[in-house]
């Protein structure tokens, strides 16, 4: 009887042990199943997630700090004929504390004409470096200076009316300015990127090759333009408004008083009359129904033949 009792006891113990092992095995199987489901879901997840970066190192400026202007790290393209107001705009943007006067540790001007323009008196006095002649070697030296600067602080380079004299190569080796424009946002040192901003001015839209236009943060269109040139601008900048006709409407709406200019922010996808009046945005379209047509208005363009004659005289 005792042996029977002990046998039953052992059998009961073995049953409990097996039952416990079975439960543990089931738990393990469930975990494996969940893991398989999780792996399957992860494999099926096609969402593009942002890459985590060190914000202190990859410092591209605060897009809200100067809104509606560009952030501190920018490429501004300014287009306008003689007496259109380019020098006045440059002085305001980079000399006034209402704009970018305090944004840069070092400001550099390369211009063959600035010294002959009385408007640039204070700019010439206040900028850290002024060069009257552009060379590829000069640009390389400046970039080396920026990259070797281990301290914080940004640099500004203004290339004023020198684009027409630069040989932009369509094929083969890329010229120095195009190369710089394609990588300027990442120029810096091991501690920080985003140490350089650029501003280029020209009298003719055709002098800005595609690589410059495609990397621009903002455009400034000053004064009047020949019909053919304005049509080319409309083709290249039709993402403002959504079409050539709509771009011409934006341009016409920004011309109300003398020296009004068109400000096109690629960073914010907005078009403004000067900096103040919002005309169009990607988010909301035209702020109000345009009062002008999508046709090029004669009083807001230059006569091409007349302009060429004036330039030759």
PAVEX-709147 format. One record per residue (C-alpha): residue in three letters; x negated, y, z negated. Coordinates in steps of 0.2 Angstrom, whole numbers, plus 5000, padded with zeros to 4 digits. Each point is the difference from the previous one (the first is absolute). Layout:
// residues N
ALAXYZ/...
//
This chain:
// residues 313
UNK500050005000/UNK498650124996/UNK499149965016/UNK501650035010/UNK500250174991/UNK498250055004/UNK500349945018/UNK501550115002/UNK499150144991/UNK498649995013/UNK501249995014/UNK500850164994/UNK498450084998/UNK499549955018/UNK501650065007/UNK499850174991/UNK498350025007/UNK500549955018/UNK501550134999/UNK498850134994/UNK498849965014/UNK501450015013/UNK500650174994/UNK498250065001/UNK499849935018/UNK501750085005/UNK499450174993/UNK498449985010/UNK500949965016/UNK501250154997/UNK498450114999/UNK499349935015/UNK501650025010/UNK500150194994/UNK498250025005/UNK500449935017/UNK501550115001/UNK498950154995/UNK498749965013/UNK501349985013/UNK500850174996/UNK498350085000/UNK499649925017/UNK501750065007/UNK499750184993/UNK499650115015/UNK500050174990/UNK498550115003/UNK499450064983/UNK498950164997/UNK498249964997/UNK499450054982/UNK498650135001/UNK499150104988/UNK500950175001/UNK498550094993/UNK498949945014/UNK501250015014/UNK500550184997/UNK500950075015/UNK500850144991/UNK501850034993/UNK501250025014/UNK501250094988/UNK498850134993/UNK499950115015/UNK501749955008/UNK500650055013/UNK498150025005/UNK498949855002/UNK499149924985/UNK498250054997/UNK499349875011/UNK500650055018/UNK499650035018/UNK500850165006/UNK500150045019/UNK500450185004/UNK500450055018/UNK500250185006/UNK499350125013/UNK499050164996/UNK500950124988/UNK501349864995/UNK499550014982/UNK498849854997/UNK498750104990/UNK501450074989/UNK500749834997/UNK498349934996/UNK499750144987/UNK501649974992/UNK499949814999/UNK498249994994/UNK499750164991/UNK501750034990/UNK500449914984/UNK501749995006/UNK499349865012/UNK498449914999/UNK498750124993/UNK499749904984/UNK500149835009/UNK498249995006/UNK498350004992/UNK499150045016/UNK500750095015/UNK499150005017/UNK500550105016/UNK499349965017/UNK500550135012/UNK499150105014/UNK501350145000/UNK500450034982/UNK498650124997/UNK500850125013/UNK501750004992/UNK500350134987/UNK501449894993/UNK498749874994/UNK499150124989/UNK500549934984/UNK499949825006/UNK498250025006/UNK499550084983/UNK500949874990/UNK499649835009/UNK498549904994/UNK499349975017/UNK500350095017/UNK499349935016/UNK500150095017/UNK499649855011/UNK500649835000/UNK498949855003/UNK500349814997/UNK498450004989/UNK500850144989/UNK501549904997/UNK499049844995/UNK499050104988/UNK501650074992/UNK500849834998/UNK498449934992/UNK500150144988/UNK501849954995/UNK499649824999/UNK498550034989/UNK500950114988/UNK500349904984/UNK501150124992/UNK501850035002/UNK500850145010/UNK500550015019/UNK499250085015/UNK500950095014/UNK499350025018/UNK500850125012/UNK499649985018/UNK500650165008/UNK500250015019/UNK498549885003/UNK501149865007/UNK499950065018/UNK498149985000/UNK500049824993/UNK499849865013/UNK501449884994/UNK499549835009/UNK501549915007/UNK498949845001/UNK498549934992/UNK499250084984/UNK501350104989/UNK499550184997/UNK499650064983/UNK501650104997/UNK501149865005/UNK499049884990/UNK500250114985/UNK501850035002/UNK500449825000/UNK499149974983/UNK500050174991/UNK501349944987/UNK498849864994/UNK498450114999/UNK499350024983/UNK498949904988/UNK500149844990/UNK501050094987/UNK501350095010/UNK500750005018/UNK501050155007/UNK498650134998/UNK500250085017/UNK501350105009/UNK500050075018/UNK500850155009/UNK499850025019/UNK500650155010/UNK500150015019/UNK500850115013/UNK500649855011/UNK501049854996/UNK499049895013/UNK498450034989/UNK500749894987/UNK499849825006/UNK501149864994/UNK498949944986/UNK500250174992/UNK501850025002/UNK500349824994/UNK499150044983/UNK500750174997/UNK500950044983/UNK500850155007/UNK500150125016/UNK500150185001/UNK500750075016/UNK499650195001/UNK500650135013/UNK500749965017/UNK499549865013/UNK500149975018/UNK501549905005/UNK498949855006/UNK499050004984/UNK501650004989/UNK500749865010/UNK498449904996/UNK500250044982/UNK501849945001/UNK499549835007/UNK498649984987/UNK501050064985/UNK501849945004/UNK500049904984/UNK500550174993/UNK501850015004/UNK500149835009/UNK499750065018/UNK499350135012/UNK501650105000/UNK500150004981/UNK498250054998/UNK500250155011/UNK501650054989/UNK498949994985/UNK498750115008/UNK501350135005/UNK500850004983/UNK498350044992/UNK499850165011/UNK501050144992/UNK498850144996/UNK498250055006/UNK498749884994/UNK501249874995/UNK499249835001/UNK500549825001/UNK499549894986/UNK500149815003/UNK499649894985/UNK499649825005/UNK499749964982/UNK501850054995/UNK500849985018/UNK500750184999/UNK500050155012/UNK500150174993/UNK500050185006/UNK498450064991/UNK499949914984/UNK501750054993/UNK501449965011/UNK500449825003/UNK500649975017/UNK500049815002/UNK499549854989/UNK499949815004/UNK501249974986/UNK501450125004/UNK499750065018/UNK500450185004/UNK500450104984/UNK501350105011/UNK500649995017/UNK498650075012/UNK500550175007/UNK498849985015/UNK500149875014/UNK498749875003/UNK499450105015/UNK498450105000/UNK500450184997/UNK499050125011/UNK499750134986/UNK499249874989/UNK498849935013/UNK498550085010/UNK499950015018/UNK498649885005/UNK499450105015/UNK500050164991/UNK499049934985/UNK498749925012/UNK499850175008/UNK499850094983/UNK498749874995/UNK499050025016/UNK500050194999/
//
